[in-house]
């Protein structure tokens, strides 16, 4: 295995500062694309602290500044956020699942930040025995990014649905099979296969499935 190093670290938010910095990143990142949307995502949400939810915060290792974030909500503790707006098909709703939302990266940040947040989310879902990851993507660029990882349309191709948790904006609903991901990436010679499965990152702490909310998750190298 190769070892890769970055100038940032990703971990699970545990402190008040972590949650607040995640919200700052959300507000700034969303505002960069839509000035009216930024203020809507600047406050800590009840779901951020809810049982079954993990908020990831990515910080620059030199400055300590928050530069990226994502939220993972695991099923079994109530409906996923998007399930308050849509009804998922049985093949998805009947299995252990998680929703990744509030994925945000500051403009100008290292392009690897987003990929590392996705890898951390993937590892978290493996550790917590999630079968399916479901997301709502609001624009073509995000859809392409998720498709590059193997996400597929949940509903008929081209279907857009408004999500209350996404500011009421229309989203494409995509799903990802966590269990078969590694084999699928290898079989299709996905360019991200090595990064997602065969590259080690110093300071990586695997999350224990029975204590996931309590364990820090770091996926970047020490300076």
C-alpha positions as CSV (number, residue, x, y, z in Angstrom):
1,X,0.0,0.0,0.0
2,X,1.1,3.6,-0.7
3,X,1.1,6.2,2.0
4,X,-0.3,9.6,1.1
5,X,0.0,12.9,3.0
6,X,-2.0,16.0,2.9
7,X,-1.9,19.4,4.6
8,X,-5.3,18.9,6.3
9,X,-7.0,16.5,8.6
10,X,-10.6,15.1,8.7
11,X,-12.2,14.1,12.0
12,X,-15.6,13.7,13.6
13,X,-16.9,16.8,15.3
14,X,-17.1,16.4,19.1
15,X,-16.6,19.9,20.4
16,X,-18.9,23.0,20.2
17,X,-16.1,24.6,18.2
18,X,-16.2,21.8,15.7
19,X,-19.9,22.2,15.0
20,X,-19.7,25.9,14.7
21,X,-16.8,25.8,12.3
22,X,-18.7,23.2,10.2
23,X,-21.5,25.7,10.0
24,X,-19.2,28.5,9.0
25,X,-17.8,26.4,6.2
26,X,-21.4,25.5,5.1
27,X,-22.5,29.1,5.0
28,X,-19.5,30.3,3.1
29,X,-19.4,27.4,0.6
30,X,-23.1,27.6,-0.2
31,X,-23.0,31.4,-0.5
32,X,-20.2,31.1,-3.0
33,X,-22.6,29.5,-5.4
34,X,-25.8,31.2,-4.3
35,X,-25.6,34.3,-2.0
36,X,-29.2,33.8,-0.8
37,X,-28.5,30.2,0.3
38,X,-25.5,30.8,2.5
39,X,-27.3,32.3,5.5
40,X,-29.7,29.4,5.6
41,X,-26.9,27.0,6.5
42,X,-25.0,29.0,9.0
43,X,-26.5,27.7,12.2
44,X,-26.1,24.4,14.0
45,X,-29.1,22.2,13.2
46,X,-30.7,19.7,15.7
47,X,-29.8,16.9,13.3
48,X,-26.1,17.7,13.7
49,X,-26.2,16.6,17.3
50,X,-28.8,13.8,16.9
51,X,-28.2,10.2,17.8
52,X,-27.0,8.4,14.7
53,X,-25.4,11.5,13.1
54,X,-21.8,12.3,12.6
55,X,-20.5,15.6,11.4
56,X,-17.1,15.6,9.7
57,X,-14.9,18.6,10.0
58,X,-11.8,19.1,7.8
59,X,-9.1,21.5,9.1
60,X,-6.0,23.0,7.5
61,X,-3.1,21.6,9.6
62,X,-1.1,24.8,9.5
63,X,-3.8,27.3,10.4
64,X,-6.3,25.1,12.1
65,X,-9.1,26.7,10.0
66,X,-12.1,24.6,9.0
67,X,-12.1,24.2,5.2
68,X,-14.5,21.4,4.6
69,X,-17.4,19.4,6.2
70,X,-19.9,16.7,5.6
71,X,-22.7,15.1,7.7
72,X,-23.5,11.4,7.8
73,X,-26.9,10.4,9.2
74,X,-27.4,6.6,9.7
75,X,-30.8,5.0,9.6
76,X,-32.3,3.3,12.7
77,X,-32.8,6.5,14.7
78,X,-35.6,8.0,12.8
79,X,-36.2,8.9,9.1
80,X,-33.3,10.2,7.1
81,X,-33.6,13.9,6.4
82,X,-34.6,13.4,2.8
83,X,-37.2,10.8,3.8
84,X,-39.2,13.7,5.2
85,X,-39.7,14.8,1.6
86,X,-39.7,11.6,-0.5
87,X,-40.5,7.9,-0.1
88,X,-37.6,5.7,-1.0
89,X,-38.2,2.5,-2.9
90,X,-38.3,-0.7,-0.9
91,X,-35.0,-2.1,-2.0
92,X,-33.4,1.0,-0.4
93,X,-35.8,1.7,2.5
94,X,-35.6,-1.8,3.8
95,X,-31.8,-1.9,4.2
96,X,-29.4,-0.2,6.6
97,X,-28.7,3.1,5.0
98,X,-27.2,6.5,5.5
99,X,-27.5,9.9,4.0
100,X,-24.6,12.2,3.3
101,X,-25.5,15.8,3.3
102,X,-24.1,19.3,4.0
103,X,-21.0,18.4,2.0
104,X,-19.2,21.7,1.7
105,X,-15.7,22.9,0.9
106,X,-14.4,26.4,0.9
107,X,-13.6,28.0,-2.4
108,X,-9.9,27.7,-3.1
109,X,-9.3,24.8,-0.8
110,X,-7.2,21.8,-1.9
111,X,-9.3,19.7,-4.4
112,X,-8.5,16.6,-2.4
113,X,-10.5,17.9,0.6
114,X,-13.8,16.8,-1.0
115,X,-12.4,13.4,-2.0
116,X,-11.1,12.8,1.5
117,X,-14.5,13.7,3.0
118,X,-16.0,11.1,0.7
119,X,-13.4,8.5,1.7
120,X,-14.0,9.3,5.4
121,X,-17.8,8.9,4.8
122,X,-17.3,5.6,3.0
123,X,-15.1,4.3,5.9
124,X,-17.6,5.4,8.5
125,X,-20.4,3.7,6.7
126,X,-18.4,0.5,6.4
127,X,-17.6,0.6,10.1
128,X,-21.3,1.2,11.0
129,X,-22.5,-1.6,8.7
130,X,-24.4,0.6,6.4
131,X,-25.4,-1.1,3.1
132,X,-26.6,1.9,1.1
133,X,-25.6,5.6,1.0
134,X,-28.2,8.0,-0.4
135,X,-27.7,11.6,-1.3
136,X,-29.4,14.5,-3.0
137,X,-27.4,16.3,-5.6
138,X,-28.5,19.8,-6.6
139,X,-26.4,20.5,-9.8
140,X,-24.7,18.7,-12.7
141,X,-21.2,19.1,-11.3
142,X,-22.1,17.3,-8.1
143,X,-24.0,14.6,-10.0
144,X,-20.9,13.9,-12.1
145,X,-18.7,13.8,-8.9
146,X,-21.0,11.2,-7.3
147,X,-21.4,9.2,-10.5
148,X,-17.6,8.9,-10.7
149,X,-17.7,7.1,-7.3
150,X,-20.5,4.7,-8.5
151,X,-23.7,6.4,-7.4
152,X,-26.8,5.5,-9.4
153,X,-30.2,7.1,-9.8
154,X,-32.8,6.0,-7.3
155,X,-35.7,7.1,-9.4
156,X,-36.0,7.3,-13.2
157,X,-33.1,9.1,-14.8
158,X,-33.6,12.8,-15.0
159,X,-36.1,12.9,-12.1
160,X,-35.7,16.0,-9.8
161,X,-37.4,16.3,-6.5
162,X,-37.5,19.2,-4.0
163,X,-36.0,18.5,-0.6
164,X,-37.1,20.5,2.4
165,X,-33.7,19.7,4.0
166,X,-32.0,21.2,1.0
167,X,-33.7,24.6,1.1
168,X,-36.7,23.4,-1.0
169,X,-34.5,23.2,-4.1
170,X,-34.9,20.3,-6.6
171,X,-32.3,17.5,-6.2
172,X,-31.4,14.3,-8.0
173,X,-31.6,11.3,-5.6
174,X,-28.6,9.0,-6.0
175,X,-27.6,5.8,-4.1
176,X,-24.4,3.9,-3.6
177,X,-23.9,0.3,-2.6
178,X,-21.3,0.4,0.2
179,X,-20.8,-3.4,0.4
180,X,-20.0,-4.0,-3.2
181,X,-18.1,-0.7,-3.8
182,X,-14.6,-2.2,-3.6
183,X,-15.3,-5.0,-6.0
184,X,-17.1,-2.6,-8.4
185,X,-14.3,-0.1,-8.4
186,X,-11.8,-2.8,-9.1
187,X,-13.8,-4.5,-11.8
188,X,-14.4,-1.2,-13.7
189,X,-10.9,0.0,-13.1
190,X,-12.2,3.2,-11.5
191,X,-9.5,5.8,-11.2
192,X,-10.4,6.3,-7.5
193,X,-10.0,2.6,-6.6
194,X,-6.5,3.0,-5.2
195,X,-7.2,6.2,-3.3
196,X,-10.4,4.8,-1.7
197,X,-9.2,1.3,-0.8
198,X,-5.4,0.9,-1.1
199,X,-3.8,4.1,0.0
200,X,-3.1,4.5,3.7
201,X,-3.1,7.8,5.6
202,X,-1.1,8.2,8.7
203,X,-3.2,9.0,11.8
204,X,-6.1,7.0,10.4
205,X,-8.2,5.6,13.2
206,X,-10.9,3.1,12.1
207,X,-14.2,3.8,13.7
208,X,-15.6,0.9,15.8
209,X,-19.1,-0.1,14.7
210,X,-20.3,-0.2,18.3
211,X,-18.9,3.1,19.3
212,X,-18.8,5.2,16.2
213,X,-20.1,8.4,17.7
214,X,-17.4,8.5,20.3
215,X,-14.3,7.8,18.1
216,X,-12.3,10.5,16.2
217,X,-11.7,9.7,12.6
218,X,-8.6,11.2,11.0
219,X,-7.7,10.5,7.4
220,X,-4.7,12.8,6.8
221,X,-1.0,12.8,7.6
222,X,0.7,14.6,10.4
223,X,2.8,17.5,9.4
